[in-house]
Amino acid sequence: MKVKVRSDERVFIVGYTRGKGERSPHFGSLHLAQMESGEILRYVGRVGTGFDQKTMIDVYTKINELPKIPKPFEEKIEEEQNSWWLCFRM
């Protein structure tokens, strides 16, 4: 028997890492956060797989237009020295 567990979570793109190799014109991975208590963002990790070339270009075009800010989280985050952090409105 095979069981698939699926979970939906609402997350926000709060930053990205610079791409390397074939991804150098775009992003390597996206930093994600969740809203906690309706006002505070909580860092939940990053994702970098599952993007085809068109989606990667579309996402990068949109996030690259957002203003860059200092890292909005106190905790140490993997790849933070290779990351851009984004200012966004909900």
A tleap script that builds the chain and sets N, CA, C and O, in Angstrom:
source leaprc.protein.ff14SB
mol = sequence {
  NMET LYS VAL LYS VAL ARG SER ASP GLU ARG
  VAL PHE ILE VAL GLY TYR THR ARG GLY LYS
  GLY GLU ARG SER PRO HIE PHE GLY SER LEU
  HIE LEU ALA GLN MET GLU SER GLY GLU ILE
  LEU ARG TYR VAL GLY ARG VAL GLY THR GLY
  PHE ASP GLN LYS THR MET ILE ASP VAL TYR
  THR LYS ILE ASN GLU LEU PRO LYS ILE PRO
  LYS PRO PHE GLU GLU LYS ILE GLU GLU GLU
  GLN ASN SER TRP TRP LEU CYS PHE ARG CMET
}
set mol.1.N position { 0.840 -1.164 0.000 }
set mol.1.CA position { 0.000 0.000 0.000 }
set mol.1.C position { 0.889 1.231 0.000 }
set mol.1.O position { 1.873 1.299 0.737 }
set mol.2.N position { 0.544 2.183 -0.816 }
set mol.2.CA position { 1.296 3.434 -0.916 }
set mol.2.C position { 0.388 4.577 -0.466 }
set mol.2.O position { -0.738 4.715 -0.943 }
set mol.3.N position { 0.891 5.385 0.452 }
set mol.3.CA position { 0.115 6.496 0.976 }
set mol.3.C position { 0.885 7.782 0.731 }
set mol.3.O position { 2.066 7.878 1.066 }
set mol.4.N position { 0.225 8.759 0.155 }
set mol.4.CA position { 0.840 10.063 -0.064 }
set mol.4.C position { 0.270 11.037 0.954 }
set mol.4.O position { -0.946 11.181 1.083 }
set mol.5.N position { 1.144 11.690 1.659 }
set mol.5.CA position { 0.724 12.699 2.611 }
set mol.5.C position { 0.984 14.055 1.976 }
set mol.5.O position { 2.092 14.330 1.516 }
set mol.6.N position { -0.015 14.879 1.951 }
set mol.6.CA position { 0.119 16.211 1.358 }
set mol.6.C position { -0.288 17.235 2.390 }
set mol.6.O position { -1.239 17.049 3.149 }
set mol.7.N position { 0.444 18.301 2.396 }
set mol.7.CA position { 0.160 19.367 3.336 }
set mol.7.C position { 0.286 20.690 2.605 }
set mol.7.O position { 1.232 20.898 1.845 }
set mol.8.N position { -0.641 21.561 2.826 }
set mol.8.CA position { -0.583 22.888 2.224 }
set mol.8.C position { -0.225 23.898 3.293 }
set mol.8.O position { -0.808 23.902 4.377 }
set mol.9.N position { 0.712 24.731 2.993 }
set mol.9.CA position { 1.124 25.797 3.896 }
set mol.9.C position { 1.232 27.081 3.096 }
set mol.9.O position { 1.687 27.061 1.952 }
set mol.10.N position { 0.826 28.180 3.670 }
set mol.10.CA position { 0.985 29.481 3.017 }
set mol.10.C position { 2.326 30.047 3.467 }
set mol.10.O position { 2.558 30.270 4.655 }
set mol.11.N position { 3.192 30.269 2.506 }
set mol.11.CA position { 4.505 30.831 2.801 }
set mol.11.C position { 4.740 32.054 1.915 }
set mol.11.O position { 4.088 32.235 0.887 }
set mol.12.N position { 5.678 32.876 2.339 }
set mol.12.CA position { 6.030 34.085 1.611 }
set mol.12.C position { 7.487 34.004 1.193 }
set mol.12.O position { 8.331 33.523 1.949 }
set mol.13.N position { 7.776 34.471 -0.002 }
set mol.13.CA position { 9.176 34.570 -0.448 }
set mol.13.C position { 9.756 35.814 0.207 }
set mol.13.O position { 9.286 36.927 -0.028 }
set mol.14.N position { 10.782 35.619 1.032 }
set mol.14.CA position { 11.380 36.741 1.755 }
set mol.14.C position { 12.819 37.007 1.318 }
set mol.14.O position { 13.450 37.954 1.787 }
set mol.15.N position { 13.330 36.177 0.425 }
set mol.15.CA position { 14.687 36.370 -0.067 }
set mol.15.C position { 15.061 35.276 -1.039 }
set mol.15.O position { 14.271 34.379 -1.335 }
set mol.16.N position { 16.288 35.369 -1.531 }
set mol.16.CA position { 16.771 34.339 -2.452 }
set mol.16.C position { 18.294 34.291 -2.431 }
set mol.16.O position { 18.964 35.257 -2.066 }
set mol.17.N position { 18.817 33.141 -2.831 }
set mol.17.CA position { 20.267 33.012 -2.975 }
set mol.17.C position { 20.622 33.247 -4.428 }
set mol.17.O position { 19.815 33.005 -5.326 }
set mol.18.N position { 21.817 33.713 -4.646 }
set mol.18.CA position { 22.289 33.913 -6.019 }
set mol.18.C position { 22.460 32.554 -6.680 }
set mol.18.O position { 22.903 31.594 -6.049 }
set mol.19.N position { 22.107 32.485 -7.949 }
set mol.19.CA position { 22.260 31.247 -8.685 }
set mol.19.C position { 23.709 30.985 -9.052 }
set mol.19.O position { 24.515 31.909 -9.157 }
set mol.20.N position { 24.028 29.714 -9.246 }
set mol.20.CA position { 25.373 29.298 -9.669 }
set mol.20.C position { 25.234 28.439 -10.916 }
set mol.20.O position { 24.200 27.805 -11.126 }
set mol.21.N position { 26.267 28.418 -11.738 }
set mol.21.CA position { 26.243 27.598 -12.945 }
set mol.21.C position { 25.154 28.047 -13.899 }
set mol.21.O position { 25.060 29.228 -14.235 }
set mol.22.N position { 24.328 27.098 -14.338 }
set mol.22.CA position { 23.233 27.417 -15.261 }
set mol.22.C position { 22.232 28.395 -14.650 }
set mol.22.O position { 21.524 29.098 -15.372 }
set mol.23.N position { 22.178 28.438 -13.340 }
set mol.23.CA position { 21.230 29.332 -12.663 }
set mol.23.C position { 21.828 30.704 -12.348 }
set mol.23.O position { 21.162 31.531 -11.725 }
set mol.24.N position { 23.043 30.955 -12.755 }
set mol.24.CA position { 23.692 32.224 -12.387 }
set mol.24.C position { 22.932 33.477 -12.836 }
set mol.24.O position { 23.047 34.505 -12.169 }
set mol.25.N position { 22.162 33.446 -13.928 }
set mol.25.CA position { 21.394 34.648 -14.261 }
set mol.25.C position { 20.157 34.837 -13.371 }
set mol.25.O position { 19.522 35.891 -13.414 }
set mol.26.N position { 19.815 33.828 -12.572 }
set mol.26.CA position { 18.570 33.855 -11.814 }
set mol.26.C position { 18.852 33.594 -10.333 }
set mol.26.O position { 19.832 34.107 -9.792 }
set mol.27.N position { 18.019 32.817 -9.686 }
set mol.27.CA position { 18.209 32.511 -8.267 }
set mol.27.C position { 18.605 31.047 -8.100 }
set mol.27.O position { 18.337 30.210 -8.962 }
set mol.28.N position { 19.244 30.763 -6.981 }
set mol.28.CA position { 19.570 29.386 -6.642 }
set mol.28.C position { 18.440 28.752 -5.848 }
set mol.28.O position { 17.961 27.670 -6.185 }
set mol.29.N position { 18.020 29.435 -4.789 }
set mol.29.CA position { 16.895 28.975 -3.984 }
set mol.29.C position { 16.144 30.184 -3.434 }
set mol.29.O position { 16.665 31.299 -3.407 }
set mol.30.N position { 14.920 29.941 -3.002 }
set mol.30.CA position { 14.087 30.993 -2.431 }
set mol.30.C position { 14.000 30.792 -0.923 }
set mol.30.O position { 13.744 29.680 -0.461 }
set mol.31.N position { 14.211 31.863 -0.148 }
set mol.31.CA position { 14.001 31.818 1.300 }
set mol.31.C position { 12.517 32.026 1.567 }
set mol.31.O position { 11.883 32.889 0.959 }
set mol.32.N position { 11.964 31.224 2.484 }
set mol.32.CA position { 10.533 31.260 2.760 }
set mol.32.C position { 10.255 31.539 4.232 }
set mol.32.O position { 11.034 31.163 5.108 }
set mol.33.N position { 9.139 32.200 4.486 }
set mol.33.CA position { 8.716 32.477 5.857 }
set mol.33.C position { 7.203 32.327 5.945 }
set mol.33.O position { 6.493 32.414 4.943 }
set mol.34.N position { 6.727 32.098 7.167 }
set mol.34.CA position { 5.298 32.028 7.445 }
set mol.34.C position { 4.922 33.159 8.381 }
set mol.34.O position { 5.739 33.644 9.165 }
set mol.35.N position { 3.680 33.563 8.283 }
set mol.35.CA position { 3.152 34.564 9.195 }
set mol.35.C position { 2.804 33.865 10.500 }
set mol.35.O position { 2.169 32.811 10.507 }
set mol.36.N position { 3.226 34.462 11.590 }
set mol.36.CA position { 2.938 33.905 12.908 }
set mol.36.C position { 2.221 34.966 13.728 }
set mol.36.O position { 2.683 36.105 13.795 }
set mol.37.N position { 1.128 34.625 14.339 }
set mol.37.CA position { 0.318 35.556 15.136 }
set mol.37.C position { -0.163 36.747 14.305 }
set mol.37.O position { -0.415 37.823 14.846 }
set mol.38.N position { -0.288 36.554 12.999 }
set mol.38.CA position { -0.817 37.600 12.147 }
set mol.38.C position { 0.088 38.779 11.871 }
set mol.38.O position { -0.313 39.709 11.171 }
set mol.39.N position { 1.309 38.767 12.405 }
set mol.39.CA position { 2.154 39.941 12.193 }
set mol.39.C position { 3.645 39.657 12.108 }
set mol.39.O position { 4.381 40.445 11.515 }
set mol.40.N position { 4.106 38.566 12.679 }
set mol.40.CA position { 5.546 38.291 12.720 }
set mol.40.C position { 5.877 37.195 11.714 }
set mol.40.O position { 5.192 36.175 11.644 }
set mol.41.N position { 6.929 37.415 10.940 }
set mol.41.CA position { 7.369 36.382 10.011 }
set mol.41.C position { 8.311 35.416 10.723 }
set mol.41.O position { 9.190 35.835 11.476 }
set mol.42.N position { 8.120 34.120 10.478 }
set mol.42.CA position { 8.984 33.090 11.034 }
set mol.42.C position { 9.645 32.366 9.863 }
set mol.42.O position { 8.962 31.829 8.991 }
set mol.43.N position { 10.977 32.356 9.850 }
set mol.43.CA position { 11.723 31.710 8.782 }
set mol.43.C position { 11.448 30.207 8.825 }
set mol.43.O position { 11.522 29.587 9.886 }
set mol.44.N position { 11.128 29.616 7.651 }
set mol.44.CA position { 10.820 28.186 7.608 }
set mol.44.C position { 11.751 27.397 6.689 }
set mol.44.O position { 11.650 26.172 6.631 }
set mol.45.N position { 12.644 28.058 5.977 }
set mol.45.CA position { 13.589 27.332 5.138 }
set mol.45.C position { 13.665 27.884 3.732 }
set mol.45.O position { 13.234 29.001 3.446 }
set mol.46.N position { 14.229 27.063 2.864 }
set mol.46.CA position { 14.366 27.496 1.475 }
set mol.46.C position { 14.052 26.351 0.535 }
set mol.46.O position { 14.095 25.180 0.913 }
set mol.47.N position { 13.737 26.714 -0.695 }
set mol.47.CA position { 13.408 25.728 -1.716 }
set mol.47.C position { 14.105 26.133 -3.007 }
set mol.47.O position { 14.151 27.313 -3.354 }
set mol.48.N position { 14.647 25.148 -3.715 }
set mol.48.CA position { 15.343 25.461 -4.951 }
set mol.48.C position { 15.069 24.476 -6.066 }
set mol.48.O position { 15.601 24.628 -7.166 }
set mol.49.N position { 14.259 23.477 -5.809 }
set mol.49.CA position { 13.985 22.475 -6.842 }
set mol.49.C position { 12.576 22.627 -7.375 }
set mol.49.O position { 11.722 23.264 -6.757 }
set mol.50.N position { 12.347 22.027 -8.542 }
set mol.50.CA position { 11.011 21.998 -9.109 }
set mol.50.C position { 10.670 23.166 -10.013 }
set mol.50.O position { 9.522 23.296 -10.438 }
set mol.51.N position { 11.638 24.020 -10.319 }
set mol.51.CA position { 11.385 25.171 -11.186 }
set mol.51.C position { 11.865 24.877 -12.590 }
set mol.51.O position { 13.035 24.554 -12.797 }
set mol.52.N position { 10.958 24.990 -13.569 }
set mol.52.CA position { 11.423 24.903 -14.949 }
set mol.52.C position { 11.996 26.273 -15.336 }
set mol.52.O position { 11.850 27.240 -14.588 }
set mol.53.N position { 12.627 26.354 -16.470 }
set mol.53.CA position { 13.317 27.582 -16.885 }
set mol.53.C position { 12.372 28.782 -16.973 }
set mol.53.O position { 12.724 29.876 -16.534 }
set mol.54.N position { 11.187 28.590 -17.531 }
set mol.54.CA position { 10.233 29.690 -17.669 }
set mol.54.C position { 9.780 30.203 -16.300 }
set mol.54.O position { 9.728 31.411 -16.070 }
set mol.55.N position { 9.458 29.291 -15.405 }
set mol.55.CA position { 9.027 29.689 -14.066 }
set mol.55.C position { 10.151 30.412 -13.333 }
set mol.55.O position { 9.915 31.413 -12.656 }
set mol.56.N position { 11.366 29.906 -13.467 }
set mol.56.CA position { 12.506 30.541 -12.810 }
set mol.56.C position { 12.686 31.982 -13.306 }
set mol.56.O position { 12.929 32.887 -12.508 }
set mol.57.N position { 12.570 32.187 -14.594 }
set mol.57.CA position { 12.705 33.537 -15.158 }
set mol.57.C position { 11.566 34.426 -14.670 }
set mol.57.O position { 11.798 35.570 -14.278 }
set mol.58.N position { 10.339 33.911 -14.692 }
set mol.58.CA position { 9.183 34.703 -14.248 }
set mol.58.C position { 9.306 35.108 -12.778 }
set mol.58.O position { 9.097 36.270 -12.432 }
set mol.59.N position { 9.644 34.156 -11.926 }
set mol.59.CA position { 9.786 34.452 -10.493 }
set mol.59.C position { 10.921 35.437 -10.269 }
set mol.59.O position { 10.760 36.411 -9.534 }
set mol.60.N position { 12.066 35.194 -10.892 }
set mol.60.CA position { 13.218 36.076 -10.690 }
set mol.60.C position { 12.915 37.501 -11.158 }
set mol.60.O position { 13.304 38.465 -10.498 }
set mol.61.N position { 12.235 37.635 -12.275 }
set mol.61.CA position { 11.878 38.963 -12.784 }
set mol.61.C position { 11.064 39.730 -11.751 }
set mol.61.O position { 11.284 40.922 -11.540 }
set mol.62.N position { 10.128 39.047 -11.111 }
set mol.62.CA position { 9.276 39.710 -10.116 }
set mol.62.C position { 10.031 40.023 -8.828 }
set mol.62.O position { 9.936 41.139 -8.317 }
set mol.63.N position { 10.771 39.065 -8.300 }
set mol.63.CA position { 11.436 39.306 -7.013 }
set mol.63.C position { 12.614 40.264 -7.148 }
set mol.63.O position { 12.952 40.965 -6.194 }
set mol.64.N position { 13.235 40.304 -8.303 }
set mol.64.CA position { 14.379 41.191 -8.502 }
set mol.64.C position { 13.962 42.662 -8.493 }
set mol.64.O position { 14.790 43.537 -8.240 }
set mol.65.N position { 12.689 42.940 -8.768 }
set mol.65.CA position { 12.184 44.314 -8.767 }
set mol.65.C position { 11.894 44.831 -7.358 }
set mol.65.O position { 11.786 46.040 -7.154 }
set mol.66.N position { 11.768 43.926 -6.385 }
set mol.66.CA position { 11.461 44.338 -5.013 }
set mol.66.C position { 12.679 44.971 -4.353 }
set mol.66.O position { 13.810 44.583 -4.644 }
set mol.67.N position { 12.458 45.956 -3.456 }
set mol.67.CA position { 13.584 46.562 -2.745 }
set mol.67.C position { 14.303 45.527 -1.870 }
set mol.67.O position { 13.668 44.638 -1.304 }
set mol.68.N position { 15.611 45.649 -1.767 }
set mol.68.CA position { 16.412 44.765 -0.928 }
set mol.68.C position { 16.543 45.385 0.463 }
set mol.68.O position { 16.635 46.604 0.601 }
set mol.69.N position { 16.550 44.532 1.493 }
set mol.69.CA position { 16.646 44.985 2.875 }
set mol.69.C position { 17.693 44.142 3.601 }
set mol.69.O position { 18.125 43.116 3.076 }
set mol.70.N position { 18.111 44.560 4.806 }
set mol.70.CA position { 18.971 43.684 5.618 }
set mol.70.C position { 18.197 42.434 6.035 }
set mol.70.O position { 16.966 42.441 6.045 }
set mol.71.N position { 18.901 41.381 6.373 }
set mol.71.CA position { 18.271 40.130 6.783 }
set mol.71.C position { 17.267 40.402 7.907 }
set mol.71.O position { 17.643 40.976 8.929 }
set mol.72.N position { 16.001 40.005 7.743 }
set mol.72.CA position { 14.970 40.327 8.731 }
set mol.72.C position { 14.831 39.322 9.874 }
set mol.72.O position { 13.881 39.407 10.652 }
set mol.73.N position { 15.751 38.386 9.988 }
set mol.73.CA position { 15.689 37.354 11.016 }
set mol.73.C position { 16.967 37.376 11.839 }
set mol.73.O position { 18.048 37.624 11.306 }
set mol.74.N position { 16.845 37.120 13.130 }
set mol.74.CA position { 18.019 37.115 13.998 }
set mol.74.C position { 18.817 35.831 13.886 }
set mol.74.O position { 20.044 35.856 13.976 }
set mol.75.N position { 18.138 34.705 13.690 }
set mol.75.CA position { 18.860 33.430 13.681 }
set mol.75.C position { 19.773 33.297 12.471 }
set mol.75.O position { 19.555 33.917 11.431 }
set mol.76.N position { 20.800 32.472 12.636 }
set mol.76.CA position { 21.730 32.182 11.545 }
set mol.76.C position { 20.981 31.352 10.509 }
set mol.76.O position { 20.287 30.393 10.847 }
set mol.77.N position { 21.130 31.730 9.252 }
set mol.77.CA position { 20.422 31.057 8.166 }
set mol.77.C position { 21.439 30.569 7.145 }
set mol.77.O position { 22.340 31.305 6.742 }
set mol.78.N position { 21.282 29.327 6.740 }
set mol.78.CA position { 22.177 28.734 5.758 }
set mol.78.C position { 22.204 29.584 4.487 }
set mol.78.O position { 21.161 30.013 3.994 }
set mol.79.N position { 23.402 29.819 3.967 }
set mol.79.CA position { 23.604 30.594 2.729 }
set mol.79.C position { 23.289 32.082 2.890 }
set mol.79.O position { 23.099 32.770 1.887 }
set mol.80.N position { 23.228 32.596 4.108 }
set mol.80.CA position { 22.826 34.000 4.262 }
set mol.80.C position { 23.817 34.969 3.634 }
set mol.80.O position { 23.414 36.039 3.179 }
set mol.81.N position { 25.112 34.625 3.596 }
set mol.81.CA position { 26.084 35.526 2.984 }
set mol.81.C position { 25.961 35.551 1.462 }
set mol.81.O position { 26.529 36.424 0.806 }
set mol.82.N position { 25.236 34.615 0.912 }
set mol.82.CA position { 25.017 34.521 -0.531 }
set mol.82.C position { 23.561 34.874 -0.876 }
set mol.82.O position { 23.043 34.451 -1.910 }
set mol.83.N position { 22.909 35.655 0.000 }
set mol.83.CA position { 21.475 35.894 -0.140 }
set mol.83.C position { 21.131 37.371 -0.261 }
set mol.83.O position { 21.850 38.247 0.221 }
set mol.84.N position { 20.020 37.609 -0.914 }
set mol.84.CA position { 19.376 38.914 -0.956 }
set mol.84.C position { 18.081 38.773 -0.187 }
set mol.84.O position { 17.410 37.746 -0.290 }
set mol.85.N position { 17.716 39.793 0.588 }
set mol.85.CA position { 16.478 39.785 1.357 }
set mol.85.C position { 15.536 40.818 0.782 }
set mol.85.O position { 15.969 41.890 0.359 }
set mol.86.N position { 14.251 40.509 0.762 }
set mol.86.CA position { 13.281 41.319 0.042 }
set mol.86.C position { 12.288 42.004 0.958 }
set mol.86.O position { 11.854 41.448 1.967 }
set mol.87.N position { 11.940 43.216 0.586 }
set mol.87.CA position { 10.887 43.976 1.252 }
set mol.87.C position { 9.617 43.768 0.440 }
set mol.87.O position { 9.605 43.999 -0.769 }
set mol.88.N position { 8.568 43.340 1.089 }
set mol.88.CA position { 7.318 43.112 0.373 }
set mol.88.C position { 6.146 43.548 1.222 }
set mol.88.O position { 6.274 43.727 2.433 }
set mol.89.N position { 5.010 43.717 0.587 }
set mol.89.CA position { 3.759 44.067 1.280 }
set mol.89.C position { 2.785 42.919 1.110 }
set mol.89.O position { 2.760 42.246 0.079 }
set mol.90.N position { 1.991 42.712 2.135 }
set mol.90.CA position { 0.996 41.641 2.041 }
set mol.90.C position { -0.344 42.237 1.700 }
set mol.90.O position { -1.329 41.509 1.573 }
savepdb mol mol.pdb
quit
